[in-house]
Amino acid sequence: MDREYLFKYAPAIIVCAAVLLQYNLFVTPERLEQTHREILTEVAQVYITKSEFGNMKDQIMDINKKVDKIYDTLITERSSDGIN
């Protein structure tokens, strides 16, 4: 490399390096891990897991079965009393 070539492009290289460092365009592994943990805690607060969803779905199905049994019981009671 020629010294003139180096001196010619040195200011541009320094400005580019300064911009990259100033705006944090490169992420360190520690910062990436911290951001990952923040995302995981936020997701855990807002969303439920697949197993929790399955349990909730089972509970809703049980509630629906019980409501259907109550409805059937009311219908048979009303029909045996002669109402409708």
Long-range contacts (C-beta under 8 A, 24 or more apart in sequence): none
